[in-house]
Amino acid sequence: MIRGVYAVTPDIVDTQLLCKLVSAAIVGGASLVQYRNKLANHALQVQQARALLPICRQHKVPLIINDSIKLCLTLDADGVHLGADDGNLAIARARLGVNKILGASCYNSFELAQSAQQAGADYVAFGACFASSTKPHAPIASLDLFKQAKMLDIPSVAIGGITLKNAPLVIEAGANALAVISAIFSVDNVESTTQQFSQLYIS
């Protein structure tokens, strides 16, 4: 399930536009969607996540909520992605139960990934893999981490500065999925660009 293009939503307040962009990404081949809006207040987050859920369900694509277990459970979304400061993974696993997806940011640390797996995470994310406009001060994660991650029993996701030009390097290193924000949502044709990313896992 955790494979291919993992579309992470941009920080926009226009819910109708957000739904349009996410729909285009899904049609283009996104296999997962993460709702993430760091600029939205709680009411807008609820509104936007609630609007995205039926779109994802229609296409049978999991909707993952960034940071908020409560929002995930309230909407009955498909899972949660947590950073290092967003709560204890083992507690999160207990609250979510076994049927929801739990992802964990592990930055540039394989040790964090090992701990995340032990705590019940379904996938780990390493990044920033390259310089990122979304998180300009994030530490750079070596692509060797994805080779190490093959020793884990769960998939690895690459995030941070990923483009069509450098994505093959990440895939070759062993990343099971590419978490992408700007490279698909800041272009004129979201569907076509997402399709190009998706095809990298086919070719």
N, C-alpha and C positions, 0 to 999 in steps of 0.2 A: 504493500500500500504506500509506503514512504519511498517514492521513486519518481524521478523526472522533475518537472517544474513545480515548485512550491511557491505560489504567488502570495506575497505579503503586501497587504494594502497600504497605500500612501496616506499621509496625513491631510485629508481633505474633509471639509465640513458639508459639502453638497452630497447628500445621501443618494439622490437619484443618479448623479454622475458616478458615484462610487459603485453603485449596482451595475451601471452600464459598463464600466471598466472591468469589473470582476467577471461579469458575464462574458465579455469578449475574451478575457484570459482563459476562462474555462473552455470556451468553444475552441480556443487555440491549442488546448491540450494540457492546461494546468491540472495536476492530479491532486493537489491540496490547496486550500486557501487559508491563510492566517489573517484574522481581523486584528489589525494593530493601528491605533490612532492615538499617538502620544499627546496631541493637542486638544482632543475632544474631552468635554466634561462627561460625567457619568451618564447623564440623560441622553446625550448624543451617542455615546458608545452603545447604550442599550438599543436606541433607535436604529443605528446602522447595522449592528450585529443581527438584530431581529429581521431587518430587511434583506440581509445577505443569506440568512439561513435557508429560506425556501428556494433560492436560486441554486445554492449548493446541493440541496436535497434533490432538486429536479434533475440535476446532472450526476447525482451520486458521487459527489466530491466532498470529502470531509471539510468541515469548517472548524478551524482551531482558533481559540480565543487567546490573545496575548495577555499574559500576566494575571488574568482574573478567573479564579476558580468559581467564584460566586456567579459571575455573569454566565459562564459556561453552563453551570447547573441550572440557573434560572431559565435559560433559553433552551436547555437540553441540546446544546451544541455538541460537536463530536470530540472535543478535547481542548487541552490547554497547553500553551508553551510558556515556560517559566525561565527567567534569568536567575542569576546567582543570588540576587537580593529580593526575589519575589516569593520566597517561602520554602519550607522544607519539602523536598521531593517525596519522601516517604509518607508524610502527612497528606500531601496532595494526592498521592496514589490511593490512599485510604479513603479520602473524601470523594474522589472521582469514581472509585470502583474499578472493576477490571475491564469494562466495556468501552471506556473512553481513552483517547490517545493522550499520552503525557510526553511532551518534548522538553528538552533541557538545553539551555545555552551553556556551552563549555569553553567558549572563547578560544584560548590557545593552549588548553590544558588537557592532556590525555588522562591525567589522574582524575580530573573532574568528571570526565566521561565514564570512567570505570565506576566511580561513586554513583553517578546518575543511573547507570545500568543496575547496580545493586539495589538502588532505592526504588526501582520499578519503572524507570523511564522507557518509553517505546522507541525513542530515537534521541540522538544527541546532535547538536549543531556546533560547528566550529567556525570562527570568524572574528574579525573581518579577514577574509582571504586576500583581499586587495584593498587599496585605499577606497574608503566609502564616503559618499556625500551624506548619507543618512547618519552615520556615526563616524565623523572625521577623526575623533581622538581614540577610536578603538584600537587595541593592540592587534598587530598583524599575526594571523595564525599560519604556521607553516603548512604547506600542502602535504608534508610527510605525515601529518596527523591522520589523514584519511587512509594512509597505508597502515598505520598503527591500528586504526579503528576496525580494520578487517578482523582483528582478534576479538572484537566484541560480538555479542549475539544480536545486536540491534543495529539498525541502519544509521548512517551518518549523513548530515545535511550541511552543505556549504552555504555561507552567507557573507555578504559584505563586498561591495565593489564588483560583483560578477557581471560580465558583459558577454555578448556573443563571441567576442574575440578571445577572451581568456577562459571561458567556460570549459572548452575541451581539456585544458590543463587540469582543472579540478576533477573532471570526470575521469580522466586518465589516472589521477592519483587515487581514485576509489570512492569519491562521494556518490552516495546513492541518490541524492536529490540536490537541486539548486534552489535556494531561497532567494528570490529576486523581487526587488521593489522598483527602483528607478528605471532599470533597463527594460522593463515591460510597461510600466504605467506612465512613463514620461515620454513616450513616443507617440507618433501620429496614429499608427496602426497597431493596437495592442494585440489583436487576434493573430495577425501575421507574425509579429515578433515572438509571441509566446510559442507559436507553432515552430518557429526556427529553433528556439531553445529545446522544445520537445524532441525535435528530430535528431538532436545531438545524442540522445539516448537510444535512438533506433539505428543510426548509421554506424 
